Amino acid sequence: MGMASVVGAYDIALVTVDTLRYDVAAEEAAAGRTPNVVRALPGGRWEARHTPASFTYAAHHAFFAGFLPTPVTPGRHERLFAARFPGSETTADGTWVFDAPDLVTGLGQAGYHTLCLGGVGFFNRRSPLGSVLPELFAEDHWRPEFGVTEPDSLRHQLDQLAASAAAVPADRPLFTFLNVSALHQPNRHYLPGAAEDGRDSHAAALRYVDTALPRLFALLTSRRRPCFVVLCADHGTAYGEDGHQGHRVGHDVVWTVPYAEFTLTPGEW
């Protein structure tokens, strides 16, 4: 779908499931343990892509500049969104080009209300660094119950989405950015009896997120207009592979992320 025909006519949502590994996402989908995400995914499968960065702050800077995760296959892959930039080889006829330093500002200039629902600490405004990304938006929210230590963080984020979306005039398109914090460490609280984080608790956290997707998708279309959705991870994380723990390293489990894009129609969820 060419984004030039989407911008202005559709609501748009970028949902980043922070730290979600591709291999875990694919395994859970194939095993039928994430039925809601499978229902939404084109063909019922995640696409493997490479993230532009290995940790949240850098990855989201790239995303907001139009550099979403790149297909793993060779080639010049057309981008959905791109800042006007001389010599860009991935801007094509279907790309929506904006004359701004970032996508959020560009969509705001195109008439969108821009909404940020933060999750991890880079969106919490508790420091100058934690204010950089939310400062791009017309409206942003973060509370401790949105963060990594709250077992029901996504429910709280969706409560805010419900209130914020309802307040936007019906004739104004909405760009929603949601950073889902549940997968980020610590995630052992999603697996009863787990003493530390690991692939199993990572998978359990994803299953928690899956239970909230019907409400998320219903809210994204609650304004009675279609919503174009990008659902992806910003990076993965390591649980001992080749001696690595965490992310901000160039390991395949960090660089390879799950990605999907699809359109939701009102009443579908």
One Martini backbone bead per residue (centre of mass of N, CA, C, O) as a GRO file, in nm:
protein
  269
    1MET     BB    1   0.094   0.038   0.025
    2GLY     BB    2   0.066   0.363  -0.035
    3MET     BB    3   0.127   0.629   0.179
    4ALA     BB    4   0.012   0.870   0.016
    5SER     BB    5  -0.293   0.744   0.050
    6VAL     BB    6  -0.301   0.737   0.373
    7VAL     BB    7  -0.230   1.010   0.435
    8GLY     BB    8  -0.525   1.161   0.590
    9ALA     BB    9  -0.730   0.899   0.573
   10TYR     BB   10  -0.572   0.769   0.810
   11ASP     BB   11  -0.488   0.622   1.068
   12ILE     BB   12  -0.187   0.590   1.277
   13ALA     BB   13   0.037   0.318   1.392
   14LEU     BB   14   0.308   0.274   1.632
   15VAL     BB   15   0.416  -0.047   1.755
   16THR     BB   16   0.646  -0.117   2.018
   17VAL     BB   17   0.799  -0.415   2.121
   18ASP     BB   18   1.006  -0.413   2.357
   19THR     BB   19   1.265  -0.658   2.294
   20LEU     BB   20   1.156  -0.839   2.078
   21ARG     BB   21   1.208  -1.146   1.956
   22TYR     BB   22   1.189  -1.326   1.674
   23ASP     BB   23   1.209  -1.624   1.764
   24VAL     BB   24   0.989  -1.607   1.981
   25ALA     BB   25   0.758  -1.497   1.811
   26ALA     BB   26   0.753  -1.733   1.605
   27GLU     BB   27   0.709  -1.966   1.803
   28GLU     BB   28   0.444  -1.867   1.933
   29ALA     BB   29   0.281  -1.856   1.672
   30ALA     BB   30   0.320  -2.155   1.573
   31ALA     BB   31   0.193  -2.269   1.859
   32GLY     BB   32  -0.069  -2.079   1.936
   33ARG     BB   33   0.006  -1.851   2.180
   34THR     BB   34  -0.071  -1.592   1.965
   35PRO     BB   35  -0.369  -1.541   1.827
   36ASN     BB   36  -0.399  -1.231   1.781
   37VAL     BB   37  -0.148  -1.173   1.615
   38VAL     BB   38  -0.206  -1.381   1.392
   39ARG     BB   39  -0.466  -1.246   1.293
   40ALA     BB   40  -0.310  -0.976   1.200
   41LEU     BB   41  -0.109  -1.112   1.035
   42PRO     BB   42   0.023  -1.156   0.744
   43GLY     BB   43  -0.031  -1.494   0.710
   44GLY     BB   44   0.040  -1.538   1.030
   45ARG     BB   45   0.331  -1.384   1.006
   46TRP     BB   46   0.630  -1.294   1.072
   47GLU     BB   47   0.878  -1.063   0.991
   48ALA     BB   48   1.207  -1.050   0.916
   49ARG     BB   49   1.425  -0.801   1.055
   50HIS     BB   50   1.635  -0.512   1.063
   51THR     BB   51   1.760  -0.309   1.279
   52PRO     BB   52   1.909   0.016   1.318
   53ALA     BB   53   1.930  -0.075   1.631
   54SER     BB   54   2.026  -0.197   1.977
   55PHE     BB   55   1.840   0.036   2.106
   56THR     BB   56   1.586   0.237   2.185
   57TYR     BB   57   1.683   0.525   2.125
   58ALA     BB   58   1.809   0.477   1.843
   59ALA     BB   59   1.575   0.331   1.702
   60HIS     BB   60   1.362   0.564   1.731
   61HIS     BB   61   1.508   0.775   1.578
   62ALA     BB   62   1.495   0.618   1.312
   63PHE     BB   63   1.193   0.578   1.290
   64PHE     BB   64   1.125   0.895   1.301
   65ALA     BB   65   1.296   0.919   1.015
   66GLY     BB   66   1.192   0.639   0.844
   67PHE     BB   67   1.375   0.388   0.973
   68LEU     BB   68   1.276   0.101   0.951
   69PRO     BB   69   1.285  -0.205   0.945
   70THR     BB   70   1.473  -0.427   0.743
   71PRO     BB   71   1.484  -0.640   0.519
   72VAL     BB   72   1.684  -0.933   0.488
   73THR     BB   73   1.682  -0.895   0.204
   74PRO     BB   74   1.813  -0.801  -0.068
   75GLY     BB   75   1.809  -0.452  -0.135
   76ARG     BB   76   1.601  -0.177  -0.225
   77HIS     BB   77   1.393  -0.064   0.020
   78GLU     BB   78   1.104   0.066   0.041
   79ARG     BB   79   0.967   0.328   0.208
   80LEU     BB   80   0.706   0.464   0.379
   81PHE     BB   81   0.895   0.686   0.511
   82ALA     BB   82   1.039   1.023   0.434
   83ALA     BB   83   1.269   1.241   0.436
   84ARG     BB   84   1.380   1.494   0.271
   85PHE     BB   85   1.662   1.361   0.070
   86PRO     BB   86   1.928   1.380  -0.098
   87GLY     BB   87   1.987   1.062  -0.255
   88SER     BB   88   1.769   0.875  -0.193
   89GLU     BB   89   1.722   0.508  -0.247
   90THR     BB   90   1.428   0.456  -0.064
   91THR     BB   91   1.268   0.656  -0.235
   92ALA     BB   92   0.937   0.639  -0.363
   93ASP     BB   93   0.625   0.658  -0.490
   94GLY     BB   94   0.501   0.524  -0.208
   95THR     BB   95   0.628   0.742  -0.048
   96TRP     BB   96   0.612   0.942   0.232
   97VAL     BB   97   0.701   1.281   0.219
   98PHE     BB   98   0.881   1.494   0.445
   99ASP     BB   99   0.928   1.844   0.574
  100ALA     BB  100   1.114   1.711   0.820
  101PRO     BB  101   1.309   1.567   1.079
  102ASP     BB  102   1.031   1.408   1.142
  103LEU     BB  103   0.746   1.223   1.145
  104VAL     BB  104   0.582   1.363   1.363
  105THR     BB  105   0.600   1.646   1.245
  106GLY     BB  106   0.492   1.576   0.964
  107LEU     BB  107   0.211   1.481   1.062
  108GLY     BB  108   0.137   1.744   1.198
  109GLN     BB  109   0.149   1.913   0.929
  110ALA     BB  110  -0.087   1.707   0.807
  111GLY     BB  111  -0.306   1.710   1.077
  112TYR     BB  112  -0.207   1.549   1.309
  113HIS     BB  113  -0.245   1.389   1.600
  114THR     BB  114   0.013   1.341   1.847
  115LEU     BB  115   0.077   1.025   2.024
  116CYS     BB  116   0.235   0.933   2.337
  117LEU     BB  117   0.304   0.600   2.479
  118GLY     BB  118   0.494   0.520   2.715
  119GLY     BB  119   0.746   0.297   2.876
  120VAL     BB  120   1.025   0.328   2.886
  121GLY     BB  121   1.268   0.553   3.005
  122PHE     BB  122   1.286   0.723   2.723
  123PHE     BB  123   0.962   0.834   2.807
  124ASN     BB  124   0.951   0.976   3.122
  125ARG     BB  125   1.073   1.273   3.187
  126ARG     BB  126   1.310   1.236   3.427
  127SER     BB  127   1.491   1.356   3.197
  128PRO     BB  128   1.638   1.491   2.934
  129LEU     BB  129   1.658   1.220   2.782
  130GLY     BB  130   1.347   1.134   2.851
  131SER     BB  131   1.242   1.396   2.657
  132VAL     BB  132   1.312   1.384   2.355
  133LEU     BB  133   1.089   1.200   2.230
  134PRO     BB  134   0.820   1.319   2.354
  135GLU     BB  135   0.870   1.616   2.240
  136LEU     BB  136   0.754   1.554   1.945
  137PHE     BB  137   0.475   1.566   2.073
  138ALA     BB  138   0.162   1.692   2.149
  139GLU     BB  139   0.117   1.413   2.315
  140ASP     BB  140   0.212   1.283   2.641
  141HIS     BB  141   0.270   0.964   2.826
  142TRP     BB  142   0.373   0.889   3.174
  143ARG     BB  143   0.386   0.616   3.407
  144PRO     BB  144   0.479   0.378   3.623
  145GLU     BB  145   0.247   0.177   3.508
  146PHE     BB  146   0.406   0.169   3.215
  147GLY     BB  147   0.639   0.009   3.314
  148VAL     BB  148   0.863  -0.263   3.373
  149THR     BB  149   0.740  -0.331   3.682
  150GLU     BB  150   0.452  -0.368   3.554
  151PRO     BB  151   0.248  -0.637   3.486
  152ASP     BB  152  -0.004  -0.425   3.371
  153SER     BB  153   0.091  -0.199   3.163
  154LEU     BB  154  -0.094  -0.216   2.907
  155ARG     BB  155  -0.360  -0.148   3.040
  156HIS     BB  156  -0.280   0.140   3.122
  157GLN     BB  157  -0.218   0.242   2.838
  158LEU     BB  158  -0.509   0.187   2.725
  159ASP     BB  159  -0.657   0.379   2.906
  160GLN     BB  160  -0.521   0.628   2.780
  161LEU     BB  161  -0.602   0.583   2.489
  162ALA     BB  162  -0.904   0.609   2.531
  163ALA     BB  163  -0.898   0.904   2.630
  164SER     BB  164  -0.737   1.038   2.397
  165ALA     BB  165  -0.902   0.949   2.147
  166ALA     BB  166  -1.179   1.077   2.244
  167ALA     BB  167  -1.053   1.388   2.230
  168VAL     BB  168  -1.039   1.369   1.930
  169PRO     BB  169  -1.142   1.487   1.663
  170ALA     BB  170  -1.305   1.319   1.410
  171ASP     BB  171  -1.163   1.504   1.166
  172ARG     BB  172  -0.890   1.408   1.301
  173PRO     BB  173  -0.609   1.266   1.269
  174LEU     BB  174  -0.422   0.981   1.415
  175PHE     BB  175  -0.111   0.944   1.589
  176THR     BB  176   0.012   0.642   1.730
  177PHE     BB  177   0.238   0.584   2.000
  178LEU     BB  178   0.355   0.257   2.124
  179ASN     BB  179   0.539   0.150   2.413
  180VAL     BB  180   0.603  -0.172   2.499
  181SER     BB  181   0.738  -0.291   2.817
  182ALA     BB  182   0.698  -0.601   2.902
  183LEU     BB  183   0.964  -0.743   2.772
  184HIS     BB  184   1.135  -0.596   2.942
  185GLN     BB  185   1.344  -0.579   3.172
  186PRO     BB  186   1.162  -0.724   3.388
  187ASN     BB  187   0.988  -1.065   3.312
  188ARG     BB  188   0.951  -1.290   3.544
  189HIS     BB  189   0.649  -1.218   3.640
  190TYR     BB  190   0.518  -1.402   3.395
  191LEU     BB  191   0.668  -1.652   3.552
  192PRO     BB  192   0.604  -1.872   3.766
  193GLY     BB  193   0.904  -1.915   3.964
  194ALA     BB  194   1.091  -1.716   3.850
  195ALA     BB  195   1.424  -1.587   3.920
  196GLU     BB  196   1.474  -1.513   3.612
  197ASP     BB  197   1.547  -1.414   3.317
  198GLY     BB  198   1.418  -1.541   2.992
  199ARG     BB  199   1.281  -1.692   2.729
  200ASP     BB  200   1.028  -1.783   2.889
  201SER     BB  201   0.951  -1.500   3.005
  202HIS     BB  202   0.941  -1.359   2.737
  203ALA     BB  203   0.707  -1.531   2.626
  204ALA     BB  204   0.506  -1.466   2.854
  205ALA     BB  205   0.493  -1.163   2.793
  206LEU     BB  206   0.375  -1.196   2.509
  207ARG     BB  207   0.113  -1.332   2.600
  208TYR     BB  208   0.012  -1.089   2.751
  209VAL     BB  209  -0.001  -0.897   2.510
  210ASP     BB  210  -0.200  -1.062   2.339
  211THR     BB  211  -0.453  -1.020   2.528
  212ALA     BB  212  -0.459  -0.692   2.447
  213LEU     BB  213  -0.509  -0.657   2.135
  214PRO     BB  214  -0.813  -0.626   2.095
  215ARG     BB  215  -0.826  -0.355   2.242
  216LEU     BB  216  -0.624  -0.200   2.078
  217PHE     BB  217  -0.763  -0.232   1.797
  218ALA     BB  218  -1.032  -0.107   1.882
  219LEU     BB  219  -0.914   0.173   1.958
  220LEU     BB  220  -0.782   0.240   1.674
  221THR     BB  221  -1.109   0.221   1.556
  222SER     BB  222  -1.306   0.408   1.739
  223ARG     BB  223  -1.316   0.657   1.514
  224ARG     BB  224  -1.424   0.534   1.236
  225ARG     BB  225  -1.139   0.458   1.109
  226PRO     BB  226  -0.886   0.361   0.952
  227CYS     BB  227  -0.577   0.169   1.043
  228PHE     BB  228  -0.240   0.201   1.018
  229VAL     BB  229  -0.001  -0.062   1.102
  230VAL     BB  230   0.295  -0.081   1.300
  231LEU     BB  231   0.450  -0.392   1.408
  232CYS     BB  232   0.729  -0.399   1.640
  233ALA     BB  233   1.058  -0.408   1.708
  234ASP     BB  234   1.355  -0.245   1.811
  235HIS     BB  235   1.472  -0.503   1.960
  236GLY     BB  236   1.651  -0.733   2.114
  237THR     BB  237   1.779  -1.010   2.324
  238ALA     BB  238   1.999  -1.159   2.556
  239TYR     BB  239   2.040  -1.516   2.708
  240GLY     BB  240   2.366  -1.618   2.661
  241GLU     BB  241   2.452  -1.579   2.384
  242ASP     BB  242   2.779  -1.598   2.352
  243GLY     BB  243   2.771  -1.444   2.650
  244HIS     BB  244   2.521  -1.269   2.626
  245GLN     BB  245   2.358  -0.977   2.779
  246GLY     BB  246   2.118  -0.829   2.634
  247HIS     BB  247   2.201  -0.522   2.480
  248ARG     BB  248   2.399  -0.326   2.274
  249VAL     BB  249   2.459  -0.550   2.053
  250GLY     BB  250   2.577  -0.745   1.752
  251HIS     BB  251   2.351  -0.960   1.768
  252ASP     BB  252   2.112  -1.146   1.617
  253VAL     BB  253   1.900  -1.131   1.861
  254VAL     BB  254   1.901  -0.810   1.827
  255TRP     BB  255   1.875  -0.741   1.507
  256THR     BB  256   1.639  -0.945   1.492
  257VAL     BB  257   1.302  -0.864   1.401
  258PRO     BB  258   0.973  -0.818   1.431
  259TYR     BB  259   0.730  -0.767   1.154
  260ALA     BB  260   0.439  -0.547   1.075
  261GLU     BB  261   0.176  -0.466   0.830
  262PHE     BB  262  -0.155  -0.310   0.865
  263THR     BB  263  -0.516  -0.299   0.834
  264LEU     BB  264  -0.773  -0.150   1.012
  265THR     BB  265  -1.120  -0.196   1.070
  266PRO     BB  266  -1.407  -0.109   1.166
  267GLY     BB  267  -1.526  -0.383   1.371
  268GLU     BB  268  -1.306  -0.617   1.359
  269TRP     BB  269  -1.259  -0.599   1.704
   0.00000   0.00000   0.00000
